[in-house]
């Protein structure tokens, strides 16, 4: 039986060749999920930005540095978690990913989550949240532990929606809220154990 890391490598190789997302035409490269294949926490953002498209890894710009600081604040490192995006290619000028682009990358994301099988999925922003909670508003449910049966994942999954670190970088009030919500992650994991 292949290890989770080997399964993820195979998955990325497959989808890099077979993903139908139109963003492939304008992006430099696919940005695969990154981190610990055995992680109990998976963070999901929306799409790669300019730095990620150039570097080939998710969350390596200013928002990524902020994320790393928050991880340290709860006694974790980047190597402890797994981080990915709902869309694997950078949208031009960092615009929001469109519904068709999200749909084209969806099976790739679902397969990643099935392989890792995390205890907790943390949404970084509304785009990843609305993939699983299409009618919710992040302003109303951020920082709340949610449980939902996800047929594609074949299980009841725990989620924690957070504001996106990039948004919090430019908004002091949101930054405080995000840090406060982020600090709920260890308690959420305890509850789930």
Secondary structure by P-SEA (a helix, b strand, c coil): cccaaaaaaaaaaaaaacccccccccccccccccccccccbbbbbccccaaaaaaccccccaaaaaaaaaaaaaccccccbbbbbcccccccccccccaaaaaaaaaaaaaaaaaacccbbbbccccccccccccccccccccbbbbbbccccccbbbbbbbccaaaaaacaaaaaaaaaaaaaaaaaaaaac
